[in-house]
Amino acid sequence: MVIIEKQNMLVLIVENSKDPELKRIPNRLNTLRRIVGNENIEVIKYKDVLIVYDEDAFKKLLPVNRTIDGLNIRGNFVITGNDEKHQDFKDLTEEQIKAYTVEFQIENDLEQGDELENE
């Protein structure tokens, strides 16, 4: 029996109240659904990456995890590379890993929120 393995990809997983965590996961929708905790996922383009999150998180009253371009992302979300040519997910680059790890660190997110409150 021949088993065909799907390609794995390097992603950042961002859980509530935690800094982003780098993981290698199978490039499968079921894996992304399991991480965000729902069959219904939403995928949005953010800068040069894709953000995968629970489409029903608002209805479930999950706490806001991070705010991205004015959108409150609730629950866990995954940051993946964007393979525009094949319209698929892919590995994050080293530069993306560094940039988004810093951008979505808890301290940075709180500082951005504090700045908004002080304006």
Secondary structure, DSSP 8 states (H G I E B T S, - for coil): -------EEEEEEE-TTS--EEEEEES-HHHHHHHHT-SSEEEEEETTEEEEEETTTTTTT--EEEEETTEEEES-EEEEEEETTTTEEE---HHHHHHHHHHTSHHHHHHHHHHHHH-
